[in-house]
Amino acid sequence: MSGYVVQDDVIMGTLSVHENLYFSAALRLPNSMKWAKKRRLEKVIGELGLSGCADTKKTCFSSKYSCIVYTRAMSGTEFICGVSGGERKRTNIGMELIIEPQVLFLDEPTTGLDAFTAVAVVQLLRK
C-alpha cells in the first residue's frame, strides 16, 4: 500500500485530531483490525507529538461579533479556530502513517513547521 500527503490540509475542520486520524484508519484499514487501529492511532499521535492537542479541551467558533467556547477542540477551518498550522500538517502526515504504507509520497511535508518539529518529522519519516 502507498500513501500520499498533499501540500494543503485535507483534514476535516469539525473533527478533533484524534477523530481525523481514527476516521482515516476506519476508512482505509480492514474492520478485522479493530485493536490494531487503536494501537496505530496512539502510536502515530505519540510519534508526531500530537498528544497535547489530540483532544484539546477548548476551542472557539470565531465570528466578527462573538466567540463561543466549546468543550472539545476541533482541528479548525477558516471560520473555526482550532489546532495550529503545524499541528494540522502533522495530522495530515499521521493520516497516511496510520496505514503504515510501504511507500509514502509527500508534497512539501515540512512547510509551516518550526525547525525543531521539521527535523523531528523528517527523522520519523526516515524510520
Sequence and secondary structure as in RCSB ss.txt:
>XXXX:A:sequence
MSGYVVQDDVIMGTLSVHENLYFSAALRLPNSMKWAKKRRLEKVIGELGLSGCADTKKTCFSSKYSCIVYTRAMS
GTEFICGVSGGERKRTNIGMELIIEPQVLFLDEPTTGLDAFTAVAVVQLLRK
>XXXX:A:secstr
 EEEE SS  S TTS HHHHHHHHHHHHS GGGHHHHHHHHHHHHHHTT TTTTT S EEEE SS EEEESS   
  SSEE S HHHHHHHHHHHHHTT  SEEEESSTTTT  HHHHHHHHHHHH 
